[in-house]
Amino acid sequence: MEPILPGAPWLIAHKSMLGVNQPKKITLNGKDYVIWQNKKGEVFALDNIYPHFQAPLSNGWFCQERNTITCPFHALEFDGAGKLYKAGKLETQPVTQPLELIVKEDCI
């Protein structure tokens, strides 16, 4: 399937569709992402497939304490910018790519 207007803004979800701290898989232009909102109402989205063993992050879980999503295969944690949380701190470079989101009122 060819992407339709890549880079164009799309309405992908309404905040009411996202449970708090519950990862959800979405597909946009043929690519899978994991999207979630934290209890502050902040919304994040990353490539759904973590490069190591192609683990689907949408099958992982959310850590409220560190505001991270956890890989279901090896329990590696990532913040909303795709940075790895390791040894009590965030790495400086993203390991997986975030999806740029525009949140206006409750529309994403």
C-alpha positions in Angstrom: 0.0 0.0 0.0 1.4 3.4 -0.9 1.4 6.1 1.8 -1.3 8.7 1.4 0.2 12.2 1.8 3.1 11.2 4.0 3.8 13.9 6.6 0.3 15.3 6.4 -1.6 15.7 9.7 -4.1 12.9 10.3 -6.7 12.6 13.0 -5.5 9.3 14.6 -7.3 9.1 17.9 -9.3 10.9 20.5 -8.0 10.9 24.0 -11.1 9.1 25.2 -10.1 6.1 23.1 -6.8 5.7 25.1 -6.9 4.2 28.5 -4.5 5.8 31.0 -1.1 4.0 31.0 -2.4 1.4 28.5 -0.4 0.9 25.3 -2.4 0.6 22.1 -1.3 -0.3 18.6 -2.3 2.0 15.7 -1.4 1.8 12.0 -0.8 5.0 10.0 0.2 4.8 6.4 1.1 1.2 6.6 3.4 1.6 9.7 2.6 0.4 13.2 3.0 2.6 16.2 2.3 2.2 19.9 0.4 5.1 21.4 -0.4 5.8 25.1 -1.3 8.6 27.5 -0.1 8.9 31.0 -2.2 10.0 34.0 -1.3 13.7 33.3 -3.0 13.3 29.9 0.2 13.6 28.0 0.2 11.4 24.8 3.1 9.7 23.2 3.7 7.4 20.2 6.7 5.3 19.2 7.5 2.9 16.4 5.7 -0.2 17.6 8.6 -2.6 16.7 11.6 -2.4 18.9 14.7 -3.4 16.8 15.8 -6.2 19.1 13.9 -9.3 18.2 11.2 -7.2 16.6 9.3 -7.0 19.9 5.9 -5.2 19.6 5.9 -2.5 22.3 2.1 -2.4 22.2 2.3 -5.8 23.9 4.4 -4.3 26.7 3.3 -2.4 29.8 3.6 1.1 31.2 5.7 2.0 34.3 3.9 4.8 36.1 6.9 5.5 38.4 9.2 6.3 35.5 6.7 7.3 32.8 8.1 4.6 30.5 6.8 1.9 28.2 8.4 -1.5 28.7 9.3 -4.1 26.0 7.5 -7.4 26.5 10.5 -9.5 25.6 13.4 -8.1 27.8 11.7 -5.5 30.0 13.7 -2.7 28.5 12.1 0.7 29.2 11.6 3.7 26.9 10.3 7.2 27.5 8.0 9.0 25.1 11.0 10.3 23.0 12.2 6.7 22.4 15.2 7.0 24.8 16.2 3.9 26.8 15.9 4.0 30.5 18.9 2.2 31.9 20.7 2.1 35.3 18.4 4.7 36.8 18.7 7.3 34.0 17.7 8.0 30.4 20.2 7.5 27.6 20.9 10.7 25.6 19.9 9.3 22.1 16.6 7.7 21.1 16.7 4.0 20.4 13.4 3.9 18.6 11.7 6.8 16.8 8.8 8.8 18.2 5.8 9.8 16.0 5.4 13.5 16.0 2.0 14.2 17.5 -0.2 17.3 17.6 -2.7 17.3 20.4 -5.4 19.8 20.2 -8.0 19.7 22.9 -8.7 15.9 23.0 -7.9 15.2 19.3 -4.6 13.6 18.4 
